[in-house]
Amino acid sequence: MPSIAKSFNWDDLKYFLAVARTGTLRGGADSIMANHATVSRRINVLEESMGARLFDRTQTGLVLTQTGEEFLPHAERVEEEINAASRTVIGRDTEPSGPIYFSMPPFMAMSFIMEELANFSALYKDIDIHIDVTNTLVDLARREADVTLRIAAEVYDDVLGRRLTSYSKAAYCSPAYAEKIKNNAGQGLHFIGWNEPEGDTSAQWIKESPYPHAQLRHRVHEGVPQITLAASGVGLTQIPCFVGDRQPGLVRAPFQQPILDFRSVWLLLHRDLRKTARVRLFVDFIAERIKRKKNDFIVDFGKQKD
C-alpha cells in the first residue's frame, strides 16, 4: 500500500481548506473560482488517499469530522508556507514588467483613480493591472491581491500600509431634489439607507448629519447604485466628496458643510513584495497621485460644487 506522502496530492489542500472555511461545496467552489463538481471530486480523492473521512455530509452542508479538525491546522500551515514561498520568489523580481493584482472599493472606481491607472499604464507598457473592484477586505497574505486601496479607521493586517489622506463627505442629491430642500434640518427629506434594519426610519449617522430630521427610505448596500438612485431624484445620499463632486447627475445638497469621515484612505501591500520593481513603482505612483489630489479629498468647506 503506498504511503500518504506518495499518494497525497498537495493541490487538493486548497479544496479542503475552501470547504472547511465556507461549510459547503458550493461556497468552497465560489471562494476559489472552481467548479462545484471538481471540488466534490477532489475532496473525495483526498479522503481516499488519506484513508480517512474529513467531512460529515449534512442537509445544510459539510462539517469537519474530528480527523478533519485535527488535519486543518496542518493544511493551513502548508498553505502559508506555499504563499510565503510564492511571495519570496515574486519579491526577487527586479524588472518592471508582469501583472499587478490590485483591489479597491467600488467608490474608488468612480473617482480620478481610474484616470491615474490609465496614466500608469501609459508609462509602464510592460505592466498589466488586474483590477478587482470589491468591498470585501482582501487577504494580502494569501495573495488575493498584491496591492489594495482600503477605506478604514485603522489597519491591523501584517502588511505594509500607507495612510494617504483623510477625506470629507457630504449629502448629495439631484438638482431637482435640491430645489425642494429648505433650511429646516432635513424635515420632510429622505436619505437612501445602506444596511439599516427593516423598519428603522433613522440612523445615528443621519442624526449626526446636517439633516438630522431626515428619514430613511430604501436600502442600497452598494455605493454605485446608490449614486444612480440619488441622481434619479429619490433622495439624499451621503458619500465622499472626491466621488460626489465628479458625478454629473449630483449636486451637494444646500444648507450643509462637508464633514470629515472618521476613516482614511490606505494603500496596502504585503511586506514580501516591497522590493518587487513593478509593485514598488505602482505603489509609489498611486500614493503620489492621491497626495497630489489632497484638495479633492479634504474639500474647502466654504466651497460648493460647481
C-alpha positions in Angstrom: 0.0 0.0 0.0 1.5 3.4 -1.0 2.4 5.8 1.8 0.4 9.0 2.2 3.4 11.1 1.1 3.5 9.2 -2.2 -0.3 9.2 -2.9 -1.1 12.6 -1.5 -1.9 15.4 -4.0 -0.9 18.7 -2.3 -3.1 20.6 -4.7 -6.1 19.1 -3.0 -5.4 21.1 0.1 -6.9 24.2 -1.4 -10.2 22.4 -2.0 -10.2 21.1 1.6 -9.5 24.5 3.0 -12.1 26.2 0.9 -14.8 23.8 2.0 -13.7 23.9 5.7 -13.9 27.7 5.7 -17.3 28.0 4.0 -19.0 24.9 5.2 -20.5 24.0 1.7 -19.2 22.6 -1.6 -20.9 25.5 -3.4 -19.3 28.1 -1.1 -15.9 26.5 -1.3 -16.1 26.4 -5.1 -17.1 30.0 -5.4 -14.3 31.1 -3.0 -11.6 29.6 -5.2 -13.5 30.1 -8.5 -13.7 26.4 -9.2 -16.4 24.1 -10.4 -18.7 22.6 -7.8 -18.3 19.1 -9.2 -14.5 19.5 -9.2 -14.4 20.4 -5.6 -16.6 17.5 -4.6 -14.4 15.1 -6.6 -11.1 16.4 -5.2 -12.4 16.2 -1.6 -13.4 12.5 -2.2 -10.0 11.8 -3.7 -8.3 13.5 -0.8 -10.2 11.4 1.7 -9.5 8.2 -0.2 -5.7 9.0 -0.4 -5.6 9.7 3.4 -7.9 6.7 4.2 -10.0 8.9 6.5 -13.2 10.8 6.3 -12.6 14.6 6.7 -16.2 15.9 6.5 -19.6 14.7 7.7 -22.2 15.4 5.0 -25.4 17.0 6.4 -28.5 18.6 4.9 -27.1 22.1 5.5 -23.5 21.5 4.3 -20.3 19.8 5.3 -19.0 19.7 8.9 -15.4 18.7 9.8 -15.0 15.4 11.5 -12.6 15.0 14.4 -10.0 13.9 11.9 -10.7 16.9 9.7 -10.4 19.3 12.6 -7.0 17.7 13.5 -5.9 18.0 9.9 -7.0 21.6 9.5 -4.1 23.4 11.2 -1.6 21.3 9.3 -3.2 22.2 6.0 -3.2 25.9 7.0 0.5 25.8 7.8 1.2 24.2 4.4 -0.9 26.9 2.7 1.0 29.6 4.5 4.4 28.1 3.6 3.4 27.9 -0.1 2.1 31.5 -0.1 5.3 32.7 1.7 7.4 30.9 -0.9 5.4 32.5 -3.7 5.9 35.9 -2.2 9.6 35.4 -1.8 10.1 34.4 -5.4 8.0 37.3 -6.7 9.8 39.6 -4.3 13.1 39.0 -6.1 11.6 40.3 -9.4 13.7 43.4 -10.4 12.2 44.2 -13.8 9.2 46.5 -14.1 7.1 44.0 -16.1 4.4 41.5 -15.5 1.0 41.5 -13.7 -0.1 43.5 -10.7 -3.3 42.4 -8.9 -5.0 45.5 -7.5 -8.1 45.7 -5.3 -10.1 48.8 -4.4 -13.6 49.7 -3.2 -16.3 50.4 -5.9 -16.4 54.1 -4.8 -12.8 54.5 -5.9 -13.7 53.3 -9.4 -15.9 56.4 -9.7 -13.1 58.7 -8.8 -10.0 60.0 -10.5 -8.1 56.8 -9.6 -9.2 55.2 -12.9 -7.6 58.1 -14.9 -4.4 57.6 -12.9 -4.4 53.9 -13.6 -4.6 54.7 -17.3 -1.7 57.2 -16.8 0.4 54.4 -15.1 -0.4 52.0 -17.9 0.8 54.5 -20.5 4.1 55.0 -18.6 4.8 51.3 -18.0 3.7 49.4 -21.0 5.1 46.0 -19.8 3.0 46.0 -16.6 -0.6 44.7 -16.7 -3.0 45.7 -14.0 -5.7 43.2 -12.9 -8.4 45.2 -11.1 -10.8 43.7 -8.5 -13.5 46.2 -7.5 -14.9 45.0 -4.3 -15.9 46.0 -0.7 -14.5 42.7 0.6 -11.3 43.0 2.6 -8.9 41.0 0.5 -6.2 38.9 2.3 -2.9 40.0 1.0 -1.1 37.2 2.9 -3.0 34.7 0.8 -2.1 36.6 -2.4 -5.8 37.6 -3.1 -4.2 40.8 -4.3 -0.7 42.4 -4.5 -1.8 45.9 -3.6 -5.1 47.2 -2.2 -6.7 50.6 -1.6 -8.8 50.5 1.6 -11.0 52.9 3.4 -10.7 52.2 7.1 -10.1 53.8 10.5 -7.1 51.5 11.3 -5.4 48.6 9.6 -4.3 45.6 11.7 -3.1 43.2 9.0 0.5 42.1 8.8 1.1 44.3 5.8 3.0 47.5 4.8 0.5 50.3 5.0 0.5 53.9 4.0 -2.2 56.2 5.4 -2.6 58.5 2.5 -5.3 61.0 3.5 -8.4 61.7 5.4 -11.5 62.7 3.3 -14.6 64.8 3.5 -18.1 63.5 3.0 -21.4 65.3 2.3 -25.0 64.7 1.3 -25.7 64.7 -2.4 -28.9 64.7 -4.5 -30.2 65.5 -7.9 -30.5 69.2 -8.8 -34.3 68.9 -8.8 -34.3 67.4 -5.3 -32.0 70.2 -4.1 -34.6 72.8 -5.1 -37.1 71.3 -2.6 -34.7 71.5 0.3 -35.3 74.1 3.0 -33.2 75.2 5.9 -35.1 73.1 8.4 -32.6 70.4 9.5 -33.9 68.0 6.9 -37.6 68.0 7.8 -39.5 66.1 5.0 -36.3 64.8 3.3 -35.3 61.2 2.7 -31.9 59.6 2.9 -31.1 56.5 1.0 -30.0 53.9 3.5 -27.3 51.3 3.5 -28.0 48.2 5.5 -30.0 49.5 8.4 -32.6 47.1 9.9 -36.0 47.0 8.2 -38.5 49.3 9.9 -35.9 51.8 11.1 -36.6 55.3 9.9 -33.4 56.9 11.1 -29.9 56.1 12.0 -27.1 57.6 14.1 -25.2 58.8 11.1 -28.3 60.7 10.0 -28.7 62.3 13.4 -25.0 63.5 13.2 -25.5 64.8 9.6 -26.6 68.3 8.7 -30.1 66.9 8.2 -30.9 65.1 11.5 -34.7 65.2 10.9 -34.5 63.4 7.5 -35.8 59.9 7.4 -34.5 56.7 5.8 -36.2 55.4 2.7 -35.0 52.5 0.6 -31.8 50.5 1.3 -28.9 50.1 -1.2 -25.9 48.2 0.1 -23.6 49.4 -2.6 -22.4 52.9 -3.4 -22.6 52.9 -7.2 -26.4 52.1 -7.5 -27.0 54.4 -4.5 -25.5 57.2 -6.5 -27.6 56.3 -9.5 -30.7 56.2 -7.4 -30.0 59.6 -5.8 -29.3 61.1 -9.3 -32.8 59.9 -10.3 -34.3 62.1 -7.6 -35.2 59.6 -4.9 -33.4 61.3 -2.1 -30.1 62.2 -0.4 -27.0 60.0 -0.4 -24.1 60.7 1.9 -20.8 59.9 0.1 -17.2 61.0 -0.1 -16.8 64.4 -1.8 -14.0 63.1 -4.0 -16.7 60.9 -5.6 -19.8 63.0 -5.3 -18.2 66.1 -6.8 -17.4 64.2 -10.0 -20.9 62.9 -10.7 -22.7 64.9 -13.3 -26.2 64.0 -12.0 -25.5 65.1 -8.4 -25.0 68.3 -6.5 -24.1 68.9 -2.9 -27.4 69.4 -1.1 -27.8 73.0 0.3 -27.7 74.2 3.9 -24.7 72.0 4.9 -20.9 71.9 5.2 -19.0 68.8 4.4 -17.7 66.8 7.4 -14.6 64.7 7.9 -15.1 61.0 7.9 -13.5 59.1 10.8 -11.9 56.8 8.3 -8.9 57.4 6.0 -7.6 56.1 2.6 -4.9 53.5 3.0 -2.6 51.9 0.4 -1.5 48.4 1.4 0.8 45.7 0.2 2.4 42.6 1.7 5.8 43.3 3.1 7.4 40.5 1.0 6.6 42.4 -2.2 8.2 45.7 -1.2 11.3 45.0 -3.3 9.4 43.9 -6.4 10.1 46.5 -9.1 6.6 46.7 -10.7 4.8 46.7 -7.3 7.1 49.4 -5.9 6.6 51.6 -9.0 2.9 51.1 -8.8 2.6 51.9 -5.1 4.8 55.0 -5.3 2.8 56.2 -8.3 -0.6 55.8 -6.8 0.4 57.2 -3.4 1.9 60.3 -5.0 -1.1 60.9 -7.3 -3.5 60.6 -4.3 -1.5 63.0 -2.2 -1.3 65.4 -5.2 -5.1 65.4 -5.2 -5.5 66.1 -1.5 -7.8 69.1 -2.1 -10.2 66.7 -3.7 -10.3 64.6 -0.6 -10.4 67.3 2.1 -12.5 70.0 0.5 -12.7 73.7 1.2 -15.7 73.7 3.4 -16.7 77.1 2.1 -16.7 76.0 -1.5 -19.7 74.3 -3.1 -19.5 72.0 -6.0 -19.9 73.9 -9.3 
